[in-house]
């Protein structure tokens, strides 16, 4: 089974996800939850600002 690479998502991806942008949602589904990462900087930016 092929192991997928880890994908680092920036704030703009999270914003589009929460805006229910279906293109972003489908891309994230294709990547798989276990292969998605968010940096601490993005986490702080997203959760403290929004």
N, C-alpha and C positions, 0 to 999 in steps of 0.2 A: 504494500500500500504506500502510495506516494505521500510524503509529509509536506504539507503546505508551509510556506514561509510565514513568519510573524509579520503582521502589517500594523504599522504605527499610525493611528488616526489623529489628526489635528483637530482643533476646535471647530473649524468650519464643517468638518464631516459630522461631528456630533450635533451641531446646530441644524444641519440639513436632515439628519435622522429624526430629531425631535419635531421638525417642521413637517414630518411625514413625506419627505421627498422619496417617492417610490423607486427612483433610479438608484439613489444611495442605499436604500433599504435592500434592494435586490443585490447590489454589489456586496454589501456586508453579509448577506445570507450566503452568497457564493464563497466568500472568504471563510466563513464559519466563526462562530463566537470564540472558540478556543484558539483561534489564530489572530485575534484582534487585540491590540495593545493601545493604551493611552498613557502618555508620559505624565509625570507629576505636574509639570508646568501646564499642560493642557487641562488636566483635572482641576487644578486650582483656578485657572482662567475660566473654565466653563462653569464650575459649581459656585464660585464666589461672585462672579460677575452676573450670572443669569439667575 
